[in-house]
Each structure stands twice: as C-alpha cells, then as structure tokens.
C-alpha cells in the first residue's frame, strides 16, 4: 500500500501530517511513503530530511494517486483548498485527517459522492486503547500552553511575584475557564510562570485535576450532575444554567488580570461565559484569550484571529494555536496518525473492520455513502437502513 502526505493549503497552517522520524516504522511495516514537495518546510522539515529516511518526494497530483492520503486538514477543515482536493479524489482512495465533520457535513458528503473512504481523526473514541491516536488532545495540549504565552506577552505586567530592592511586585491573577486538555495545560503553564491561578469547569469531576496543578478550583452553587458526556466531554446545558453561571462568574472574572477561555462543545456553538458586562468590570490592561473564538466565542466581543480592545481590556481570538508551534505539534500529530494508520492496516485496510470500535467510530464515508450516523443527521440524511458496507 502506498501512503502519501499532503502539503497543507489552509492559510496559516504550518503543521504536517508525518514528520521524518515517523516514516521508518511505516516503511518497516511494508508501506510505501511519499511526501508532497514542501509539505514539511513550514514546520522545519525539508524534502531532503524525508528523502534521507526513505520517503519519495512527489507532486500533489501524484500524492492523490496513492492508496491512502494523510493530511492535517481535509474536508471542511481545509477551507477553500478543499474544492481542488475534492476534484482529485477517486473511488477507493482512503483519506485520513481532521475534517470538521460535525460542522461541515457537506464536505464529507462530497468525499462520499466521489467514492472516497474518509476517516475523521476528530472522532477517535476516548477509550484507553485509542489514547495514542487522540489528535484533539495532543493538539489542545500545545494550544493551552501557547494561549498563556500569548496572554503573558500582551499583559502590561509580569505574571510572577518578584521581590526586588525597588519593591515587591504582586503576581498576576489568571483564570482558566474550561479544564479539558487545553485548560489544564494552560493552568499548568500559568502556574509555572508564577501566576496566581484559578480554574473553572462545569464538570465537578475535574476539581481534583485542577487542584493537583496547584490552582484554586472555582466552585459555583449550580446543579451540574448532567454536565458530562460518556466520552468525557462537556455537555451543552440550558440557557437558564448559563445565565446563572455568568452571574456567579462575574466577580471572579472582574478580579482577574488574565482570562483564558477554552470551553467548547463538540459540533456546537461555544457557550458564552464572559459577557460584555463582565468585560466592562475588568481592570484596564487585562487580557482575555478566547480559544473558542472560531466557534462563536466564550467571550462577548471576541473575533476570530483578531485583537479587540474594549474599555482597555484586550480580547484575543486565536483560531489555530497549534500551528504556531508546528515542529512539536506535527511530531505529536504524526505519532497519532501513524498509530491510527497502523491500526487500520492491522485491521485489514483497505477493507474497513466495522466490528472494531476505533475503525467504526472514525469512518465517515465509504462506497459512495456517508455512513457515520451523526454526520448523516447533520447532513439531513435519513439513517442507513442496513449496516454500512465494507470498503475494499
């Protein structure tokens, strides 16, 4: 089987699906690996580095001629570049990457219409044996780290306490909203930089994780029993809940120098946690980093990839923080995707093992059909009457 790595075309995307060190194990397993010319350059990996480990360097059209095509972004996650890639698809080709299937089901349907077998890495189940394939966690980890650095560079004061001959500087107060992978890394990073850190999450189960990092867990008198999905993600709550939550969070936000917003609900608009009234009560010079800006934002006034200043408070809305540390995020992503690919091959790829939870849950399209129940629903299609057909 021939596997090809694409050069990313989404604006600002500097990651690559496979780094050179991930290729020898794939070659050893019997796969042929090709890399589109320039695919790794933005992350610091030259074509020569790929050649040195046994990969062929090819054009984009040649890459799409492979049996299996790997990408960081494909489908709806690829933006305008998807149109050209979609027209390169042929029946039977296997396409693996992040494709934003819950928000862009039509792009998935277009891949299905061309007979491609599409696997979405965002859908990797949160089970023990799939942890090493979890791209959302590996990328969010670095995003949380970068968000704190972005805030620290923007804040007109330093984060740690300092005692000097000229006087003592008090530590900055950092509040992290959302204690998933990104939030926990943001807490850990802010703590390492010497800030006074607090964390809040609608899921009470994460309290111990927040405290284990040396941060204070913000507890609000809210009923949160149904706030977590079976997969460990935060669940969308009713507007009455969010209104009460915003009211209670107001004082905590107003007393913070930095607020890092990380709260996301898969496939839905991000919940509004920081209102315009809350922003207005913050001290001038305070900074908010809204990591949910691309999904509507946790903070009122935030704009995707823009810096907004309201009443002296700076609101940043970065949408692709992992791409700002492409060498390491590519290294982590490559491990995820190589492990996932090896699992598919062991399970019989190009045939799809529908009795395997990992294969079944990540399979979006095959044999001309959208087969994932949630994506079919998002695309306005009825449920399949029979089990999904096997690709091959």
Beta strands, then each sheet from edge to edge (+ up, - down):
strand 1: 2-5
strand 2: 32-36
strand 3: 56-58
strand 4: 68-73
strand 5: 94-98
strand 6: 117-120
strand 7: 162-164
strand 8: 167-169
strand 9: 173-177
strand 10: 196-200
strand 11: 216-217
strand 12: 258-261
strand 13: 287-290
strand 14: 307-310
strand 15: 313-316
strand 16: 363-366
strand 17: 369-370
sheet 1: 3+ 2+ 1+ 4+ 5+ 6+ 16- 17+
sheet 2: 7+ 8-
sheet 3: 11+ 10+ 9+ 12+ 13+ 15+ 14-
end
